[in-house]
Each structure stands twice: as C-alpha cells, then as structure tokens.
C-alpha cells in the first residue's frame, strides 16, 4: 500500500456513522485502516490496486435512488461518501459470489498435477523434497503410491505435466524426469528402499 503519512483526513459516512479516513486510497484500503471489515480475497496490501476478480468487496455507495454497487478495492475514497458495507443485499450477493468461487476451487486445494496423476502421488511433496536434496524422503512419497517408479518413470505419459500450473507462466515442471531421477538414485544405492509391506494376516487392518 502507498505511504499514507502525508495523506489528509477526510470525512465519510460508513454504515450510518460519520468517520474520518485517509484520502488518496481506495475504499477498501481506507476502511481497513480504520478497522472496518470488508470481505475480500484478491486484494494484497503490496498492490496499489487489486484486479477485483473475487468480487467479494462490493459495497453500496450513495443514498436512495442514487445508491450504486462498487468494488471497494478499485473505487477511490472521496470526501462526503456515504458507504454501506453490510446489508441483506450485499450478504446475498457475497454468498452467491463465494459459492461461484468455491464451485471451481479443487485445483487450489488439490494441485491439478496430483488430481491428474493415475497413481494419485503427492507430486508437490516429492518435488519439494527433491529440490531440498532430500532424495530419500522424495522416494518414500513416490513409493507410497507407486512401487515401480523406475519403470513408470520411463513409460508414463505424464499427464500431470499437461495440467501443471507452471504452464500459465512458461513451461511445466519436469515432474516425470524428477521421478525418474529419484528412482534411478534409489537403484544406485547399496540397498534400495522398500516400503513396509502390509501384513495381510492382520485382521485389524
């Protein structure tokens, strides 16, 4: 957020209460400074202005027939503004908007590469271990779901890479090559790591 120490204070009305806020900010920035909560997801304090994609920060500005809905993260605060941050209409809108966001949120909770992997390997975990040089930990993550990484590393069509979010920036992470490298490293050890076998005679499992 831009420095506000030199900004002047202006008067606005928020939810029926007159208050002073700093000018030269968006409605969202100005009200957050005064501990007035407005739901938001896409705003980041390091940004001059949000892209407004989440749509949760919509507030009502004005009175009576002149009242209109605006995105608080993109609308500059102005002297004398009458702002409503919470109303039945806004609650209903935000609920619908949040449901729309959540309806397509799986790839944010579970990585697309993991969802696409036929073996459902925790790809993010073994990539992290491999990047940190902890090949043993990476191998254990892989073999937890795939006991034959040496073979699969050579024949897998790696659909995970087609869904890698890195494609949005440049090119996908070489997921399959990392898996193959880890598997080859394991085979080069004096005693390749073997996962613990389940005791099928144990009726408790």
Buried (B, 14 or more C-beta within 10 A) or exposed (E): BEEBEEBEEBEBBBBEEEBEBBBBBBBBBBBBBEEBEBBBBBBEEEEEBBEBEBBBBBBBBBEEEEEEEBBBBBBBBEEEBBBBBBEEEBEEBBEEBBEEBEEEEEEEEEBBBBBBBEBEBBBBBBBBBBEEEBBEBBBBBBBBBBEEBBEBBEEBEBBBBEBBEEEEEEEBBBBBEBBBBBBEBBEEEEEEEEEEEEEEEEEEE
